[in-house]
Amino acid sequence: MTKETGRILIVDDEKDICGLLSHLMESEGLTPLVAYDGERALKMVHCEAPDLLLLDYKIPGVDGMEVLKRIKELENGLPVIMITSYADIHGAVKAMRAGAHDYIAKPFEHNHLIQVVRLALASRNHKGKNKALSGRLQDSFSRNLYEMMGTSDTIGQLVSEVNVVAKSNFSVIIIGESGSGKELIAQAIHQASPRSNAPFIPVDCGAIPESLLESELFGHSKGAFTGADRQKPGKFEAAQGGTLFLDEISNMPPASQAKLLRVLQEKKLYPVGTNKPVNIDIRLLVASNLDFNTAIASGSFRHDLYFRLNEFTIRSPPLRERKKDIIFLAKRFLNLTNEELNKNVKGLSDAAIESLLFYDWPGNVRQLRSTIRRAVLLAGEVITEKHLDIKNMSAPAIASTPEVPDISWGKLSLKEIVRQKGIELEEMVLRKVLCTTGGNKAKAARMLQIDYKTIHTKVKKYGI
């Protein structure tokens, strides 16, 4: 990706900080400008026309919040990144409410700061496109993405990418963490495409046992295997003329990958149990939460299939990289849950907003939705920090491992001890592997080299 260029106005009364930030900006090919107080910063905004501000929350004279307020009144499109100490968390929340693009807490990591600056500059350079897109919000795909994912510049850039690729027939890889909205992006591409009147068929490749995956995708004839009492078309045929979305495609076993590649190259498939070809006309979208380079290097994903699929790539950004969307989405989920529960929770306390903004959200939007729904259920008029209970949202329960109890020496034989410990070890291994796969039983079964029915039985047995 080409690096963005630009003029960065650094506003801080600490000369050492200004020197450090100037050096970091120069090392990235950016042009640093420096102001040590608010009045000077406002003059330089007029005279120097910077592309971005790095603005300290506490500066002499006109303070950081007042500078932010005046800039937003004069030039709302200029991104402002607030620099604050951990002691000024409340100030950071106020700044985000007032229109700051993002915030950086001291002491900051250099790479993180550069990443935030790069994202802000990229968003500014896409402003013209984003404004045009905003004027077309009547388009269902744009409106759906903005409503479902947020209104930040990051989402605006995502909508722009969707708009570019949707009109083509390109295969698209959507990369992103679980819960970040990959299927929403796939649906938006379909809705904005010439195939929008045909079916959109989603398939979770990790949720289907390996023994059934090919039948699900390509269909089967009557008598093809035990239990195949009738002919059944697969997902490819169901998506004929439309879009097939293969979610978590990195979970697909190698044998199925080879057959998928052949289908894509020949544009025809052979249902399980027959030699009669079926011509297909579909647009393929795929998604994964794993790094394909790692999967290819380990041999778990075919490099030729990756090159066939990778005609265009879209990244679904995690929630922690677009903090501006957190409060928007929280309020949206609050309103939806109010309707569902027939309640009238009016909003979130300042402490609750701080908690939402400063939590990393490893489960992304899906986790935020569950958190807000629970909070609305518990809250009266206002959601407080207590209702969110974020401090207790560390590791999921599936990651826990049972404590090994003391052995009652003399009461159990060696055989009984080994049996008891074997059961405990089996449960511990199951929990560990399911934690690694994010609860995906089909993938865990493949890792443990057991069939899906066995792992399903054991999971039920141990109450995992």
Backbone torsions as a table, in degrees:
resi	resn	phi	psi	omega
1	MET	NA	136.0	178.3
2	THR	-69.6	134.6	179.6
3	LYS	-72.9	140.1	175.2
4	GLU	-72.9	147.5	174.0
5	THR	-111.5	163.5	179.1
6	GLY	168.2	171.3	178.9
7	ARG	-104.3	122.9	-174.8
8	ILE	-109.7	117.0	176.7
9	LEU	-89.7	116.9	-179.1
10	ILE	-100.0	121.9	-177.1
11	VAL	-119.8	105.8	-178.7
12	ASP	-160.2	141.1	-179.3
13	ASP	-84.7	-5.1	177.5
14	GLU	-94.1	113.7	-176.0
15	LYS	-64.1	-33.3	179.0
16	ASP	-64.0	-42.0	178.3
17	ILE	-64.4	-43.3	178.7
18	CYS	-60.6	-41.8	179.2
19	GLY	-63.9	-42.8	179.0
20	LEU	-63.1	-47.8	-178.6
21	LEU	-64.5	-38.1	178.4
22	SER	-62.4	-43.3	179.1
23	HIS	-62.4	-43.3	179.5
24	LEU	-62.3	-42.6	-179.4
25	MET	-65.8	-43.4	179.4
26	GLU	-62.9	-37.5	179.4
27	SER	-65.4	-19.0	179.2
28	GLU	-99.7	8.4	179.4
29	GLY	79.4	15.4	179.4
30	LEU	-99.2	160.3	-178.3
31	THR	-104.5	110.5	-179.2
32	PRO	-83.1	140.7	169.9
33	LEU	-122.2	149.3	-173.6
34	VAL	-129.6	136.3	170.3
35	ALA	-135.3	138.0	-176.1
36	TYR	-99.6	-2.1	177.2
37	ASP	-150.3	170.2	-174.8
38	GLY	-67.6	-41.4	-178.9
39	GLU	-60.7	-45.9	179.4
40	ARG	-63.6	-38.3	-180.0
41	ALA	-62.2	-43.3	-179.6
42	LEU	-64.7	-39.0	177.7
43	LYS	-64.4	-41.1	-178.1
44	MET	-69.3	-30.1	175.4
45	VAL	-60.0	-39.8	179.4
46	HIS	-72.3	-44.2	-170.9
47	CYS	-84.8	-37.5	-171.4
48	GLU	-100.0	-13.5	179.8
49	ALA	48.3	60.6	179.5
50	PRO	-67.1	159.9	177.9
51	ASP	-93.1	-15.2	-177.5
52	LEU	-163.2	147.9	175.8
53	LEU	-114.2	132.8	165.6
54	LEU	-104.1	104.0	-166.5
55	LEU	-116.3	119.9	177.4
56	ASP	-72.1	140.8	-177.7
57	TYR	-66.9	-36.4	-178.0
58	LYS	-115.3	106.3	177.3
59	ILE	-134.5	157.8	-178.2
60	PRO	-66.6	156.9	177.1
61	GLY	70.4	-123.4	176.2
62	VAL	-70.5	114.2	-173.2
63	ASP	-74.6	173.8	-174.3
64	GLY	-58.8	-40.6	-179.0
65	MET	-65.2	-39.2	179.8
66	GLU	-69.4	-39.5	176.1
67	VAL	-60.2	-45.7	178.7
68	LEU	-58.5	-45.7	-178.2
69	LYS	-60.6	-45.7	-177.8
70	ARG	-67.7	-38.5	179.3
71	ILE	-63.9	-41.6	-179.4
72	LYS	-67.5	-28.0	176.4
73	GLU	-73.3	-34.8	-176.0
74	LEU	-88.4	-44.7	-176.5
75	GLU	-144.5	86.2	-173.7
76	ASN	-64.5	-22.4	-177.1
77	GLY	-81.0	-6.2	-178.9
78	LEU	-80.0	116.4	-178.7
79	PRO	-71.0	135.4	178.5
80	VAL	-122.1	121.8	175.7
81	ILE	-104.9	118.1	-178.4
82	MET	-81.6	140.2	174.2
83	ILE	-110.5	122.9	-174.8
84	THR	-139.7	160.2	174.3
85	SER	-89.7	164.1	179.6
86	TYR	-62.6	-23.5	179.4
87	ALA	-73.9	-14.9	-176.7
88	ASP	-108.1	37.5	-178.5
89	ILE	-58.6	-41.6	-179.8
90	HIS	-60.2	-38.1	177.6
91	GLY	-63.6	-38.5	178.1
92	ALA	-62.7	-39.5	177.8
93	VAL	-62.9	-44.4	178.3
94	LYS	-61.2	-40.2	-179.7
95	ALA	-64.4	-42.0	178.3
96	MET	-62.3	-39.9	178.1
97	ARG	-65.0	-33.5	-176.9
98	ALA	-81.7	-3.9	174.8
99	GLY	114.4	8.3	176.4
100	ALA	-62.0	141.9	-179.8
101	HIS	-68.9	-39.1	-179.0
102	ASP	-166.0	-178.0	176.1
103	TYR	-140.6	154.4	176.3
104	ILE	-127.0	129.0	-179.7
105	ALA	-96.4	136.7	174.0
106	LYS	-81.7	142.7	-9.3
107	PRO	-73.4	140.7	-174.9
108	PHE	-106.5	153.9	173.8
109	GLU	-84.7	131.8	-175.1
110	HIS	-58.4	-44.8	-177.9
111	ASN	-64.9	-37.7	179.2
112	HIS	-66.7	-42.3	178.2
113	LEU	-59.8	-46.5	-179.3
114	ILE	-62.2	-40.1	179.0
115	GLN	-62.0	-44.2	-179.8
116	VAL	-63.5	-42.6	178.9
117	VAL	-63.0	-44.6	-180.0
118	ARG	-60.6	-44.7	179.1
119	LEU	-62.3	-40.9	-179.7
120	ALA	-65.8	-42.0	178.6
121	LEU	-65.3	-41.5	178.4
122	ALA	-61.3	-40.0	178.7
123	SER	-64.0	-42.4	179.8
124	ARG	-63.6	-41.5	-179.1
125	ASN	-69.4	-15.8	176.9
126	HIS	-99.3	6.8	-175.0
127	LYS	-57.2	-42.3	-178.4
128	GLY	-59.3	-43.6	178.3
129	LYS	-66.2	-40.7	-177.3
130	ASN	-65.8	-36.2	178.1
131	LYS	-65.0	-40.6	178.0
132	ALA	-63.0	-39.4	178.9
133	LEU	-66.6	-38.8	-179.8
134	SER	-61.5	-34.1	178.7
135	GLY	-72.4	-11.5	179.6
136	ARG	-112.3	30.4	-177.5
137	LEU	-65.1	-12.2	175.9
138	GLN	-68.2	-19.8	174.9
139	ASP	-63.5	128.6	-172.5
140	SER	-60.7	-38.2	-176.6
141	PHE	-68.2	-39.5	178.9
142	SER	-65.7	-48.7	-178.6
143	ARG	-60.1	-41.8	-178.6
144	ASN	-63.5	-44.4	-179.6
145	LEU	-66.0	-45.0	179.0
146	TYR	-62.2	-43.4	-178.1
147	GLU	-69.7	-36.9	-174.3
148	MET	-86.8	-28.8	-172.8
149	MET	-113.3	-24.2	178.7
150	GLY	131.7	176.8	-174.5
151	THR	-118.5	15.3	-178.1
152	SER	-71.0	166.5	176.1
153	ASP	-61.6	-32.8	178.8
154	THR	-60.8	-43.5	178.1
155	ILE	-70.2	-34.5	175.9
156	GLY	-59.8	-41.7	177.6
157	GLN	-66.9	-37.2	177.7
158	LEU	-63.1	-43.6	177.7
159	VAL	-60.7	-38.8	177.8
160	SER	-61.2	-43.2	179.1
161	GLU	-65.0	-41.5	178.1
162	VAL	-60.8	-43.1	-179.1
163	ASN	-62.4	-37.5	-178.9
164	VAL	-67.0	-46.9	-172.3
165	VAL	-85.9	-21.2	-173.3
166	ALA	-62.6	-36.0	-175.5
167	LYS	-72.8	-16.0	179.6
168	SER	-88.3	-177.7	173.9
169	ASN	-112.0	21.0	-177.8
170	PHE	-62.2	144.9	165.0
171	SER	-73.3	143.4	-176.1
172	VAL	-128.9	133.9	170.8
173	ILE	-100.9	127.2	177.7
174	ILE	-109.4	115.7	-177.5
175	ILE	-103.7	132.7	177.2
176	GLY	177.1	160.1	179.5
177	GLU	-69.5	160.1	177.6
178	SER	-60.8	135.6	178.1
179	GLY	84.0	5.6	-176.5
180	SER	-91.6	-5.7	174.7
181	GLY	107.2	26.5	-176.8
182	LYS	-63.1	-41.7	-179.5
183	GLU	-68.5	-33.7	176.4
184	LEU	-61.5	-40.4	178.5
185	ILE	-64.6	-43.4	178.4
186	ALA	-61.2	-42.8	178.7
187	GLN	-63.0	-39.2	179.8
188	ALA	-65.0	-40.7	177.1
189	ILE	-60.4	-44.7	179.2
190	HIS	-62.6	-45.1	-176.7
191	GLN	-64.4	-30.2	-178.9
192	ALA	-92.9	4.0	-175.1
193	SER	-97.6	165.3	174.8
194	PRO	-64.0	-12.3	-179.6
195	ARG	-93.9	11.5	-171.4
196	SER	-61.0	-24.9	179.9
197	ASN	-84.5	-7.5	177.6
198	ALA	-97.0	173.7	-173.9
199	PRO	-67.7	149.1	167.3
200	PHE	-111.9	114.5	-174.1
201	ILE	-115.7	110.1	177.0
202	PRO	-91.2	143.1	177.6
203	VAL	-135.4	126.5	175.1
204	ASP	-92.3	103.9	-175.1
205	CYS	-65.9	-23.4	-179.5
206	GLY	-83.1	-14.5	-176.3
207	ALA	-95.0	-5.6	-177.7
208	ILE	-105.8	126.2	177.6
209	PRO	-55.2	146.0	-176.9
210	GLU	-56.3	-37.1	-177.1
211	SER	-67.1	-20.2	-177.4
212	LEU	-107.8	-8.4	-171.4
213	LEU	-61.6	-47.4	-177.6
214	GLU	-64.8	-37.8	177.2
215	SER	-63.6	-41.0	179.2
216	GLU	-64.2	-40.9	-176.8
217	LEU	-78.5	-46.5	-170.3
218	PHE	-105.3	-8.4	-179.0
219	GLY	83.8	174.9	177.9
220	HIS	-150.3	159.4	177.6
221	SER	-92.8	165.3	177.3
222	LYS	-64.2	130.2	179.4
223	GLY	82.1	7.8	-178.5
224	ALA	-63.7	-29.9	177.9
225	PHE	-159.0	170.3	-178.6
226	THR	-58.9	125.8	-179.8
227	GLY	96.5	-9.0	178.6
228	ALA	-84.9	80.4	-174.1
229	ASP	-86.6	-1.2	178.5
230	ARG	-156.3	162.5	175.9
231	GLN	-72.7	139.1	-178.8
232	LYS	-136.9	122.4	175.7
233	PRO	-72.3	149.9	179.9
234	GLY	-91.6	-175.8	-177.5
235	LYS	-66.0	-32.1	177.7
236	PHE	-60.3	-46.1	179.0
237	GLU	-67.5	-36.4	179.3
238	ALA	-63.6	-29.6	-178.7
239	ALA	-91.7	8.9	-174.7
240	GLN	-50.3	125.1	-178.9
241	GLY	83.6	-10.6	-175.9
242	GLY	-118.7	-138.3	-173.3
243	THR	-125.2	131.7	174.5
244	LEU	-107.6	125.8	-179.0
245	PHE	-112.9	112.3	179.3
246	LEU	-99.1	101.7	-179.3
247	ASP	-82.6	146.5	-179.2
248	GLU	49.4	51.5	-177.4
249	ILE	-65.1	-21.5	178.9
250	SER	-66.5	-13.6	175.8
251	ASN	-83.1	-8.0	-176.7
252	MET	-68.8	130.0	-180.0
253	PRO	-65.9	154.3	-174.9
254	PRO	-55.2	-40.4	-178.7
255	ALA	-62.2	-40.9	178.8
256	SER	-69.9	-33.2	176.5
257	GLN	-60.7	-42.5	-179.9
258	ALA	-62.2	-42.0	-179.6
259	LYS	-70.1	-36.0	177.3
260	LEU	-62.9	-43.8	179.3
261	LEU	-59.7	-42.5	-179.9
262	ARG	-63.5	-42.5	179.4
263	VAL	-61.4	-42.4	-178.4
264	LEU	-67.5	-35.4	-178.9
265	GLN	-75.1	-40.2	-175.1
266	GLU	-91.8	-15.8	-177.5
267	LYS	58.8	32.1	173.0
268	LYS	-153.4	156.1	-177.6
269	LEU	-133.7	165.3	177.0
270	TYR	-122.5	110.3	176.8
271	PRO	-56.8	150.0	-180.0
272	VAL	-57.9	127.6	176.9
273	GLY	92.7	7.4	179.4
274	THR	-144.5	154.1	176.0
275	ASN	-104.1	8.9	-179.2
276	LYS	-87.8	118.7	-176.7
277	PRO	-75.0	152.2	174.8
278	VAL	-122.8	119.0	177.8
279	ASN	-71.8	140.6	-177.9
280	ILE	-126.9	149.5	175.4
281	ASP	-138.4	92.4	-179.0
282	ILE	-135.9	158.9	169.8
283	ARG	-104.0	130.1	-174.3
284	LEU	-105.9	126.8	172.2
285	LEU	-119.9	137.7	-179.9
286	VAL	-131.9	159.6	-179.9
287	ALA	-142.5	153.9	177.4
288	SER	-155.4	149.0	173.3
289	ASN	-101.9	9.1	-179.3
290	LEU	-111.8	157.3	176.0
291	ASP	-77.6	118.9	-177.2
292	PHE	-64.6	-34.0	179.6
293	ASN	-59.9	-41.8	178.0
294	THR	-66.4	-43.6	-179.5
295	ALA	-63.4	-39.1	178.8
296	ILE	-68.3	-42.2	-180.0
297	ALA	-63.3	-34.2	-179.1
298	SER	-82.1	-9.6	179.5
299	GLY	87.3	5.0	-178.0
300	SER	-86.1	-11.8	176.6
301	PHE	-136.6	136.1	-176.0
302	ARG	-72.7	130.5	-179.9
303	HIS	-68.4	-33.7	-179.5
304	ASP	-69.7	-33.9	176.2
305	LEU	-68.7	-40.5	178.2
306	TYR	-59.0	-45.6	-179.0
307	PHE	-65.6	-32.9	177.8
308	ARG	-69.0	-37.1	-177.8
309	LEU	-79.5	-31.6	-168.3
310	ASN	-84.7	62.1	173.4
311	GLU	-83.3	-24.6	177.0
312	PHE	-158.3	140.2	-179.4
313	THR	-122.8	134.6	175.0
314	ILE	-122.2	134.9	177.8
315	ARG	-99.9	126.0	175.1
316	SER	-89.4	108.1	-171.4
317	PRO	-71.1	138.6	176.2
318	PRO	-67.7	157.8	-175.0
319	LEU	-62.5	-33.1	-177.8
320	ARG	-67.2	-16.8	178.5
321	GLU	-92.6	-1.6	179.0
322	ARG	-139.7	65.9	-174.6
323	LYS	-59.0	-27.4	-179.7
324	LYS	-60.8	-24.8	-179.1
325	ASP	-84.1	-16.3	-173.2
326	ILE	-60.4	-50.0	-177.0
327	ILE	-70.2	-38.5	176.5
328	PHE	-56.8	-48.8	-179.1
329	LEU	-68.0	-39.2	179.4
330	ALA	-59.5	-43.7	179.6
331	LYS	-67.5	-36.3	178.0
332	ARG	-63.6	-46.6	179.3
333	PHE	-66.5	-33.5	177.3
334	LEU	-62.1	-47.5	-178.9
335	ASN	-64.0	-41.9	179.7
336	LEU	-64.1	-40.4	-179.3
337	THR	-72.5	-33.8	173.7
338	ASN	-56.6	-45.6	179.4
339	GLU	-64.2	-43.0	-178.2
340	GLU	-63.3	-41.8	-175.5
341	LEU	-96.9	0.2	-177.2
342	ASN	55.9	46.1	178.2
343	LYS	-113.9	174.0	-179.4
344	ASN	-136.2	53.8	174.9
345	VAL	-70.5	124.3	-167.8
346	LYS	-85.8	-21.3	-178.3
347	GLY	168.6	-159.4	-177.6
348	LEU	-120.4	142.4	176.2
349	SER	-71.7	163.2	178.7
350	ASP	-60.4	-39.9	179.8
351	ALA	-64.6	-36.7	178.6
352	ALA	-66.7	-40.4	178.5
353	ILE	-63.7	-42.1	177.1
354	GLU	-58.9	-44.3	-179.8
355	SER	-61.9	-41.7	-179.9
356	LEU	-64.7	-41.8	-176.1
357	LEU	-72.6	-30.1	-174.0
358	PHE	-101.3	8.1	173.8
359	TYR	-94.9	146.2	-173.5
360	ASP	-80.6	-18.5	179.2
361	TRP	52.4	65.6	178.2
362	PRO	-61.1	-26.3	177.8
363	GLY	-92.1	4.0	175.1
364	ASN	58.0	-145.6	-172.2
365	VAL	-63.6	-34.7	179.2
366	ARG	-60.7	-41.6	178.6
367	GLN	-69.9	-40.0	178.1
368	LEU	-61.0	-42.8	179.9
369	ARG	-60.1	-46.6	-180.0
370	SER	-63.3	-39.3	-179.5
371	THR	-63.9	-44.8	-178.8
372	ILE	-69.4	-39.7	178.5
373	ARG	-59.9	-44.0	178.7
374	ARG	-64.5	-41.3	-178.7
375	ALA	-64.3	-41.1	178.3
376	VAL	-63.3	-39.2	178.4
377	LEU	-60.3	-38.9	-174.9
378	LEU	-88.0	-25.1	-169.8
379	ALA	-78.8	160.7	171.8
380	GLY	-94.9	-103.3	-179.7
381	GLU	-85.2	-33.2	-174.9
382	VAL	-134.5	140.6	175.1
383	ILE	-78.7	125.2	178.5
384	THR	-107.3	173.7	178.5
385	GLU	-58.7	-35.0	-179.8
386	LYS	-63.2	-39.5	-179.2
387	HIS	-66.6	-32.0	-179.5
388	LEU	-73.2	-36.4	178.1
389	ASP	54.1	40.3	-176.8
390	ILE	-67.2	-31.8	-177.7
391	LYS	-60.5	-24.8	-179.5
392	ASN	-97.0	5.7	-179.7
393	MET	-95.4	65.2	179.4
394	SER	-89.7	-102.3	-179.5
395	ALA	-92.1	144.4	176.6
396	PRO	-65.5	156.0	-175.0
397	ALA	-60.2	-28.9	-176.6
398	ILE	-65.8	-18.4	-177.8
399	ALA	-83.7	-10.5	-177.2
400	SER	-74.9	150.3	177.7
401	THR	-121.3	143.4	-176.1
402	PRO	-70.0	145.0	174.2
403	GLU	-72.8	140.1	179.2
404	VAL	-82.5	117.2	-178.6
405	PRO	-71.4	159.4	176.2
406	ASP	-65.0	145.0	179.4
407	ILE	-86.6	133.6	178.4
408	SER	-82.5	83.9	-177.5
409	TRP	-59.3	134.7	179.7
410	GLY	93.0	-18.5	-179.1
411	LYS	-98.8	-22.1	-179.5
412	LEU	-121.0	143.5	174.6
413	SER	-76.7	166.5	177.9
414	LEU	-57.1	-41.9	-178.9
415	LYS	-62.1	-41.5	-179.0
416	GLU	-69.5	-37.5	178.4
417	ILE	-64.1	-46.8	-179.8
418	VAL	-61.4	-41.9	179.7
419	ARG	-62.5	-45.6	-179.0
420	GLN	-61.9	-46.5	-179.1
421	LYS	-69.3	-30.3	177.2
422	GLY	-64.6	-39.8	178.3
423	ILE	-64.6	-43.8	180.0
424	GLU	-64.7	-40.4	179.1
425	LEU	-65.2	-41.1	179.6
426	GLU	-59.9	-45.0	179.0
427	GLU	-63.4	-42.3	-179.2
428	MET	-62.5	-43.5	179.6
429	VAL	-64.1	-43.5	178.6
430	LEU	-58.5	-45.2	-179.7
431	ARG	-63.3	-42.7	-179.5
432	LYS	-63.1	-46.7	-177.5
433	VAL	-67.2	-40.8	178.6
434	LEU	-66.5	-31.6	174.2
435	CYS	-64.9	-42.7	-179.8
436	THR	-62.9	-36.9	-177.8
437	THR	-91.9	5.3	-179.4
438	GLY	67.8	29.3	179.6
439	GLY	86.7	5.6	-178.3
440	ASN	-79.1	104.2	-174.3
441	LYS	-69.9	-36.6	179.8
442	ALA	-62.9	-44.3	179.0
443	LYS	-67.2	-39.6	178.7
444	ALA	-62.9	-38.8	178.9
445	ALA	-62.3	-40.6	178.6
446	ARG	-66.1	-39.2	179.8
447	MET	-65.3	-36.8	-178.1
448	LEU	-89.6	-3.2	178.4
449	GLN	59.1	43.5	173.0
450	ILE	-127.4	164.1	-178.6
451	ASP	-82.4	165.9	-174.1
452	TYR	-63.8	-37.7	-178.2
453	LYS	-63.2	-39.4	-179.6
454	THR	-64.1	-47.0	-178.0
455	ILE	-67.6	-35.3	177.8
456	HIS	-62.1	-42.6	179.0
457	THR	-63.8	-43.3	-177.7
458	LYS	-70.0	-37.6	177.0
459	VAL	-61.8	-41.1	177.8
460	LYS	-67.6	-38.9	-179.7
461	LYS	-61.1	-43.2	-176.9
462	TYR	-90.8	-0.4	178.3
463	GLY	65.0	35.2	-177.9
464	ILE	-80.6	NA	NA
